[in-house]
Each structure stands twice: as structure tokens, then as C-alpha cells.
Amino acid sequence: MANGYNGKILHVNLTSGQMSVEEPDDAFYRKYMGGSAMAMHYLLNDIPAGVDPLGPDNVLVLALSVVTGTAISGQSRMTAAAKSPLTGAIGDSQGGGFFPAELKFAGFDAIVIKGKAEKPVYLWINEGSYELRDAAHLWGKITGEAERYIKKELGDNKVEVLQIGPAGEKGVRFAGIFSMSNRANGRTGMGAVMGSKNLKAVVVRGKKRPDVADKEGLRKLAKWGVTHLKDSGIAGLGKFGTAETTGANQVLGTLPTYNYNSGVFDKWEAIDGTTMYDTVLKGAAEGKQDRIGRDTCYACTVRCKRVVEITEGKYKVDPKYGGPEYETTSTFGNYCAVDDLAAISKANELCNKYGMDTISCGATISWAFEAFNEGKLTLDDTDGLDLTWGNA
């Protein structure tokens, strides 16, 4: 088998409860490699024409890349793909964190999920073994609670949990799939597909590292990245997160504002990456945000993931649920003309708790703001909620 792969694809039929392992040849891996291309192979071959995206005949694929699990910054990624309940076309969504690498360590390059379980279950993969376990006691729980229950149940705090929240269980069409309760395969409603199958979570644990052709060369490359990050063009991404790009978009006139009726937002500095770094990142008050307010994905030296903690004021935010990316500060912020970073961070927390894509959720809300401000929605329509531009 070529380097980087386990050579094993796990097939799960939730209707029958049967599971099997496919061992494709090298030619398969050379052709499809991993991620979206590998997922598409199974979707195009196994999904019947005209299938209901939320029906049991839809197929959900979780597929890793060639380099997932190696010590390279930015590589711990996984594609989730199925027919989308949001668009009716192929849904494809990427997520990071530690789950993708751990799935590779557990012995598999992808999981192909079909059918619908009779009752809620979760898939437990441990060092190449696999089983379906009852998840009735987890159904309805928010992500942080479900993750805590699963780790306690399995007696291992180091398992990685990929799950849906109540939004996915209820079929919200922009529900995502979450790991660490804050890393999302957010786009195209893959959480709703997973929920329609009564699959609450996929839980993995493993120690098998992928083979690489030049271990010493890879080690040197990783060390070079650590040494040169501070002088590189992405040093700001690490320090200020993806919301670092807010100002650049403002200058270019491409910062979506008033539901994209404008490309500039006069109050953009209140919600940009620098302000987030200085004010709401965990540890900011003590000057410790670089140490405890920035998180990372497996083997990544950049550490661009935000950890927001707010303990006082109207909007308290639990650091368990991370912090907003640029797309989130944008859709809940400038899209809606909102300049309250605490409110935006709270919206991000709620989406991560309940398992919703922040981009689709924020953009939907910004549409409601526009409709309200144009008189097409009234206070009667919103149950008294004032959606005047900027009202957080």
C-alpha cells in the first residue's frame, strides 16, 4: 500500500447493523487520493437517482486526505459529503481539529454510511475494531454535554468525538457535524443527513501512524515551519485568526454589509481579528491570550483557532465552544450591521452548542434583517423582535 494510507474503507449499514471493510488496491488510491474525490466515487456509485436527501437511501461519506495524520501544519482535514438537503445537489464540507488525524490513527481512510438506524446510535472505532452503540441517552443533548457523556462512558478522555447537535437531530437543513464541540463540517447540511440516519456520533481512538517515505525530511520540514512562522506572511493569521482579513475586505469594498447591499461597514474595527485578540480571547485581560486564547489542529504550528471567554456582561461565552472565524463575524456582524463582538461570539457559541452552520445561520438572519428594514417583515411576524439594522 502506498504511503499515507491505511488501505481500509469502513462501510456501515445502519438499517441492518452490518459493517464491513473494503481494501481497495493502489490504483484506487492513485485515482481518487482522498477527501472530496474519494467521497464522490461512493456518492455517484451508491446513491439512487432522485433520492430524498433526508431519506435512508442517501449516503454519507467521511473521507480523509493523503497527508492527514502526518506532522504537517494544516493537514488534519476531513470531507463530509452526501446529497445536500439544503441545495438538492452534492453537499461537500470540510472540517479540521483532531478527529481527522485520529480516524487515520484508528485504521481507516474513509467511512461510508448508508441506511437508517431503528433508534439513535453512535459508531465507536477503536484501534481498527468497530461497533454500533446505543445513543438514546445522548439524543437531544448539546454538543459539549454529549461529548462529556461519551468520554465518561468509554473511560477515555482522549477519544475524538464527531457528532451532531439538536439541530441535526431535528433536520435543520444547515445543521453541521462537529468535533471538539467547536470544529465544524458546517456547510451544506451534512448534520441533517447524519441526524436523518439516527447517527448521533462517530467516536474514534487509535495509535497507528501513517507511513511516510521520508520521515527525516518531514521532521525537518515541520521544524522549519515552526522556526519561520513568526517571520512569514501567515504570522498574522496565527495571532489574529481568520478575522484578520476583515480590514482587507473593508479596503477592497468586499466586506458584505446590510445583507450584501454594501461592501463596506463603518464599524468594522469593532469586530475584526485585532479587536478580538485584544478584548475577548481567553486570557486577554492578563496578556495570556497567545498561550490560552489560541487553539490548534493536529500538528499545526499556526494556532489560528480562536478561544473566546466572556464572564461578565449581557453575553457570557463558554470557551468550550471556541470563538468565531471571519465568516462568523461577517454573517452575524457586518451582514447585520452589528458591531457587538460579545453578541457575535455568543451567536457562535449557540451555533456550536446546537450544531448549526454559522455561515448559513447568520446569512439567513441577515436576510430577515433586510426584510424587516424594508417593511416586508413586521413585529407581528417576528413575535416582537426588533430587527432594525445593528440591533444585536
C-alpha positions as CSV (number, residue, x, y, z in Angstrom):
1,M,0.0,0.0,0.0
2,A,1.2,3.5,-0.9
3,N,2.5,5.7,1.9
4,G,-0.1,7.8,3.8
5,Y,-2.9,5.3,3.6
6,N,-4.3,2.5,5.8
7,G,-5.8,0.8,2.8
8,K,-9.1,0.3,4.5
9,I,-12.6,1.9,4.0
10,L,-15.2,1.1,6.6
11,H,-18.7,0.5,5.2
12,V,-21.6,0.9,7.7
13,N,-25.2,-0.1,7.0
14,L,-27.3,1.4,9.8
15,T,-30.5,-0.3,8.7
16,S,-29.1,-3.8,9.1
17,G,-26.4,-3.0,11.5
18,Q,-23.9,-4.8,9.3
19,M,-20.4,-3.4,8.8
20,S,-17.6,-4.5,6.5
21,V,-14.1,-3.3,5.5
22,E,-13.2,-2.7,1.9
23,E,-9.5,-2.9,1.0
24,P,-9.0,-1.0,-2.3
25,D,-5.9,-1.5,-4.4
26,D,-3.2,1.1,-5.1
27,A,-4.9,2.1,-8.4
28,F,-8.0,3.2,-6.5
29,Y,-5.9,5.5,-4.2
30,R,-3.9,6.9,-7.1
31,K,-7.1,7.8,-8.9
32,Y,-9.2,9.2,-6.0
33,M,-6.5,10.0,-3.4
34,G,-8.9,11.1,-0.6
35,G,-11.3,13.8,0.5
36,S,-13.9,15.1,-2.0
37,A,-12.8,12.9,-4.9
38,M,-12.9,9.7,-2.9
39,A,-16.3,10.7,-1.4
40,M,-17.7,11.4,-4.9
41,H,-16.7,7.9,-6.0
42,Y,-19.1,6.4,-3.5
43,L,-21.8,9.0,-3.8
44,L,-22.0,8.7,-7.6
45,N,-22.0,4.9,-7.5
46,D,-24.2,4.3,-4.5
47,I,-26.9,7.0,-4.3
48,P,-30.0,6.2,-6.4
49,A,-31.3,8.8,-8.7
50,G,-33.9,11.2,-7.2
51,V,-33.1,10.2,-3.6
52,D,-34.5,12.2,-0.7
53,P,-31.5,13.8,1.0
54,L,-33.1,13.0,4.3
55,G,-34.1,9.5,3.4
56,P,-32.3,6.3,4.3
57,D,-31.0,5.8,0.7
58,N,-28.8,8.9,0.9
59,V,-25.1,8.0,1.5
60,L,-22.9,10.0,3.9
61,V,-19.1,9.7,3.3
62,L,-16.4,10.8,5.7
63,A,-13.1,10.9,3.8
64,L,-9.6,11.8,4.8
65,S,-6.7,13.2,2.7
66,V,-3.4,11.6,1.8
67,V,-1.4,13.6,4.3
68,T,-4.0,13.6,7.2
69,G,-2.3,12.3,10.3
70,T,1.2,13.4,9.4
71,A,3.1,16.2,11.2
72,I,2.3,18.9,8.6
73,S,0.6,22.1,9.5
74,G,-2.9,22.4,8.1
75,Q,-3.3,18.7,7.1
76,S,-5.8,17.4,9.7
77,R,-8.8,17.8,7.5
78,M,-11.8,15.6,6.6
79,T,-14.5,15.9,4.0
80,A,-18.1,15.1,4.8
81,A,-20.2,14.6,1.7
82,A,-23.8,13.4,0.7
83,K,-26.7,14.7,-1.3
84,S,-27.5,18.0,0.4
85,P,-30.9,18.7,2.0
86,L,-30.1,22.4,1.6
87,T,-29.3,22.5,-2.1
88,G,-30.5,19.2,-3.6
89,A,-27.1,18.8,-5.2
90,I,-24.0,17.2,-3.8
91,G,-23.1,18.6,-0.4
92,D,-19.4,18.8,0.4
93,S,-18.0,20.2,3.7
94,Q,-14.5,20.2,5.2
95,G,-13.6,20.3,8.9
96,G,-10.4,20.2,11.0
97,G,-9.4,19.7,14.6
98,F,-8.0,16.4,15.9
99,F,-10.8,14.0,14.7
100,P,-9.5,13.6,11.2
101,A,-6.0,12.6,12.3
102,E,-7.4,10.3,15.0
103,L,-9.6,8.5,12.4
104,K,-6.5,7.8,10.4
105,F,-4.7,6.5,13.5
106,A,-7.7,4.3,14.2
107,G,-7.1,2.4,10.9
108,F,-9.3,3.8,8.3
109,D,-9.1,6.2,5.3
110,A,-12.9,6.8,5.0
111,I,-16.3,5.7,6.3
112,V,-19.2,5.1,4.0
113,I,-22.6,5.3,5.9
114,K,-25.9,4.0,4.5
115,G,-29.4,3.4,5.8
116,K,-31.1,4.5,9.0
117,A,-30.8,3.0,12.4
118,E,-34.0,2.0,14.2
119,K,-33.0,4.1,17.2
120,P,-30.2,6.6,17.9
121,V,-26.7,5.0,17.8
122,Y,-23.1,6.1,17.7
123,L,-20.3,4.4,15.9
124,W,-17.3,3.5,18.1
125,I,-14.0,2.8,16.3
126,N,-11.1,1.7,18.4
127,E,-7.7,0.6,17.0
128,G,-9.3,-0.9,13.9
129,S,-12.3,-2.5,15.7
130,Y,-15.7,-1.1,15.3
131,E,-19.2,-1.4,16.8
132,L,-22.5,0.5,17.0
133,R,-23.6,1.5,20.5
134,D,-26.9,2.8,21.9
135,A,-27.1,6.6,21.8
136,A,-30.7,7.1,23.1
137,H,-29.3,8.8,26.3
138,L,-27.3,11.2,24.1
139,W,-30.2,12.3,21.8
140,G,-31.2,15.8,22.4
141,K,-28.1,16.8,24.2
142,I,-26.0,19.8,23.1
143,T,-22.5,19.0,21.8
144,G,-20.5,19.8,24.9
145,E,-22.7,17.6,27.1
146,A,-22.8,14.7,24.6
147,E,-19.0,14.8,24.3
148,R,-18.6,14.7,28.0
149,Y,-21.0,11.7,28.4
150,I,-19.3,9.7,25.7
151,K,-15.8,10.2,27.1
152,K,-17.0,9.2,30.5
153,E,-18.9,6.2,29.1
154,L,-15.8,4.9,27.3
155,G,-13.4,5.8,30.1
156,D,-11.1,7.7,27.9
157,N,-10.8,11.5,27.7
158,K,-8.6,11.2,24.6
159,V,-11.2,9.8,22.3
160,E,-12.2,12.2,19.5
161,V,-16.0,12.7,19.0
162,L,-17.6,13.8,15.8
163,Q,-21.3,14.5,16.4
164,I,-24.4,16.3,15.6
165,G,-26.3,18.6,17.9
166,P,-30.1,19.0,18.4
167,A,-30.2,20.9,15.1
168,G,-29.1,17.9,13.1
169,E,-31.5,15.6,15.1
170,K,-34.4,17.9,14.1
171,G,-33.4,18.1,10.5
172,V,-32.3,21.8,10.3
173,R,-31.2,22.0,6.7
174,F,-28.0,23.9,7.6
175,A,-27.0,21.7,10.5
176,G,-23.4,20.8,10.6
177,I,-21.2,18.0,12.0
178,F,-19.0,19.0,14.9
179,S,-15.8,17.7,16.6
180,M,-14.4,19.2,19.9
181,S,-17.8,20.9,20.1
182,N,-16.3,23.8,18.1
183,R,-14.7,22.4,14.8
184,A,-17.4,22.2,12.1
185,N,-18.0,20.4,8.9
186,G,-20.5,23.2,8.6
187,R,-21.7,23.7,5.1
188,T,-24.5,22.1,3.0
189,G,-26.5,20.4,5.8
190,M,-24.4,17.3,6.4
191,G,-25.5,17.3,10.1
192,A,-29.2,17.0,9.0
193,V,-28.2,13.9,6.8
194,M,-26.4,12.3,9.8
195,G,-29.4,13.1,12.0
196,S,-31.8,11.5,9.5
197,K,-29.9,8.3,9.9
198,N,-30.3,8.3,13.7
199,L,-26.5,8.5,13.9
200,K,-25.6,10.8,16.8
201,A,-21.8,10.5,16.7
202,V,-18.7,8.8,15.4
203,V,-16.1,8.3,18.1
204,V,-12.5,7.2,17.3
205,R,-9.3,6.2,19.1
206,G,-6.1,4.9,17.6
207,K,-2.3,4.9,17.7
208,K,-1.4,3.7,14.2
209,R,0.6,6.4,12.5
210,P,0.6,6.6,8.7
211,D,3.8,5.6,6.9
212,V,5.8,8.3,5.1
213,A,8.5,7.9,2.5
214,D,11.0,10.3,4.2
215,K,10.4,10.7,7.9
216,E,13.5,12.7,8.5
217,G,12.7,15.1,5.6
218,L,9.2,15.5,7.0
219,R,10.6,16.2,10.5
220,K,12.9,18.9,9.1
221,L,10.1,20.5,7.2
222,A,7.9,20.7,10.3
223,K,10.8,22.1,12.3
224,W,11.4,24.7,9.6
225,G,7.7,25.8,9.7
226,V,7.9,26.3,13.5
227,T,11.1,28.3,13.2
228,H,9.9,30.6,10.3
229,L,6.3,31.1,11.2
230,K,6.9,34.4,13.1
231,D,8.5,36.0,10.0
232,S,6.1,34.6,7.4
233,G,3.1,36.0,5.7
234,I,0.7,33.9,7.8
235,A,2.0,35.1,11.2
236,G,-1.0,37.4,11.4
237,L,-3.3,34.6,10.7
238,G,-2.0,32.7,13.7
239,K,-2.1,35.7,16.0
240,F,-5.4,37.3,14.9
241,G,-7.2,34.4,13.3
242,T,-9.2,34.4,10.1
243,A,-10.9,37.6,11.1
244,E,-7.6,39.3,10.4
245,T,-9.0,39.6,6.8
246,T,-11.8,41.9,7.9
247,G,-9.8,45.1,7.3
248,A,-8.6,44.0,3.9
249,N,-12.1,43.3,2.7
250,Q,-13.2,46.7,4.0
251,V,-10.5,48.4,2.0
252,L,-11.4,46.4,-1.1
253,G,-15.1,47.1,-0.7
254,T,-15.9,43.4,-0.4
255,L,-17.0,43.3,3.3
256,P,-20.6,42.1,3.0
257,T,-22.8,44.6,4.8
258,Y,-26.6,45.1,5.1
259,N,-27.1,41.6,3.7
260,Y,-24.5,42.5,1.0
261,N,-26.3,45.6,-0.2
262,S,-23.0,47.3,0.6
263,G,-19.3,46.2,0.6
264,V,-18.2,48.5,3.5
265,F,-19.0,48.6,7.2
266,D,-18.1,51.8,9.0
267,K,-17.8,49.9,12.4
268,W,-15.6,47.1,11.1
269,E,-12.8,47.7,13.5
270,A,-15.1,46.8,16.4
271,I,-15.3,43.2,15.2
272,D,-12.0,42.5,13.4
273,G,-9.3,40.0,14.5
274,T,-7.2,42.6,16.3
275,T,-10.1,43.7,18.5
276,M,-10.9,40.0,19.2
277,Y,-7.3,39.3,20.2
278,D,-7.2,42.3,22.5
279,T,-10.5,42.0,24.2
280,V,-12.4,38.7,24.2
281,L,-9.8,35.9,23.7
282,K,-9.3,33.8,26.8
283,G,-6.5,35.3,28.8
284,A,-6.6,38.7,27.1
285,A,-7.1,40.6,30.3
286,E,-3.9,39.1,31.7
287,G,-1.9,39.3,28.4
288,K,-2.0,35.5,28.2
289,Q,-4.2,35.1,25.1
290,D,-1.3,33.8,23.0
291,R,-1.0,30.9,25.4
292,I,-4.6,30.1,26.3
293,G,-6.7,32.0,23.8
294,R,-5.4,30.4,20.6
295,D,-6.0,26.7,19.8
296,T,-4.8,24.5,17.1
297,C,-5.5,21.4,15.0
298,Y,-3.3,18.2,15.0
299,A,0.4,19.0,14.4
300,C,-0.4,22.6,13.2
301,T,2.0,25.3,14.3
302,V,-0.2,28.2,13.2
303,R,-2.7,28.0,16.0
304,C,-5.3,30.2,14.3
305,K,-8.3,28.8,16.1
306,R,-9.9,31.3,18.5
307,V,-10.9,30.6,22.1
308,V,-13.3,33.2,23.4
309,E,-14.2,33.6,27.1
310,I,-16.6,36.2,28.4
311,T,-17.5,36.0,32.1
312,E,-19.3,39.4,32.6
313,G,-22.0,41.4,30.8
314,K,-25.1,40.5,28.8
315,Y,-23.4,37.9,26.7
316,K,-21.3,35.3,28.6
317,V,-19.4,32.9,26.4
318,D,-18.0,29.5,27.3
319,P,-14.5,28.8,25.9
320,K,-15.5,25.2,25.3
321,Y,-17.2,26.3,22.2
322,G,-14.3,28.1,20.7
323,G,-14.6,31.5,19.0
324,P,-15.8,33.0,15.7
325,E,-14.0,32.7,12.4
326,Y,-14.1,35.5,9.8
327,E,-17.2,34.1,8.2
328,T,-19.0,34.1,11.5
329,T,-18.0,37.7,12.5
330,S,-19.1,38.6,9.0
331,T,-22.5,37.0,8.8
332,F,-23.5,37.8,12.4
333,G,-21.7,41.1,12.3
334,N,-21.3,43.3,9.2
335,Y,-24.1,41.4,7.3
336,C,-26.5,42.6,10.0
337,A,-24.6,45.8,10.7
338,V,-23.9,44.5,14.2
339,D,-20.7,45.8,15.9
340,D,-21.1,44.0,19.2
341,L,-18.3,41.4,19.3
342,A,-19.7,39.8,22.5
343,A,-23.0,39.3,20.8
344,I,-21.4,37.8,17.8
345,S,-19.3,35.5,20.0
346,K,-22.5,34.4,21.8
347,A,-24.1,33.6,18.5
348,N,-21.1,31.5,17.5
349,E,-21.3,29.6,20.9
350,L,-25.1,28.9,20.3
351,C,-24.5,27.5,16.8
352,N,-21.7,25.2,18.1
353,K,-23.8,24.1,21.0
354,Y,-26.8,23.2,18.9
355,G,-24.9,22.1,15.8
356,M,-25.6,24.7,13.2
357,D,-23.5,26.2,10.4
358,T,-22.7,29.8,11.5
359,I,-22.5,31.0,7.9
360,S,-25.9,29.8,6.7
361,C,-27.5,30.7,10.1
362,G,-26.0,34.3,10.1
363,A,-26.8,34.9,6.4
364,T,-30.4,33.7,7.0
365,I,-30.8,36.1,9.9
366,S,-29.3,39.0,7.8
367,W,-32.0,38.3,5.2
368,A,-34.6,38.7,7.9
369,F,-32.9,42.0,8.9
370,E,-33.2,43.3,5.4
371,A,-36.8,42.1,5.0
372,F,-37.7,43.8,8.3
373,N,-36.0,47.1,7.4
374,E,-37.8,47.1,4.0
375,G,-41.1,46.6,5.7
376,K,-41.7,43.1,4.3
377,L,-41.5,41.6,7.8
378,T,-43.2,43.3,10.8
379,L,-43.0,43.0,14.6
380,D,-46.0,40.7,14.3
381,D,-44.0,38.4,12.0
382,T,-41.0,38.4,14.4
383,D,-43.0,38.0,17.6
384,G,-41.9,41.4,18.7
385,L,-38.2,41.0,17.9
386,D,-36.8,44.3,16.6
387,L,-34.6,43.6,13.6
388,T,-33.5,47.1,12.9
389,W,-30.1,47.1,11.4
390,G,-27.4,46.8,14.1
391,N,-29.7,45.6,16.9
392,A,-27.9,42.7,18.5
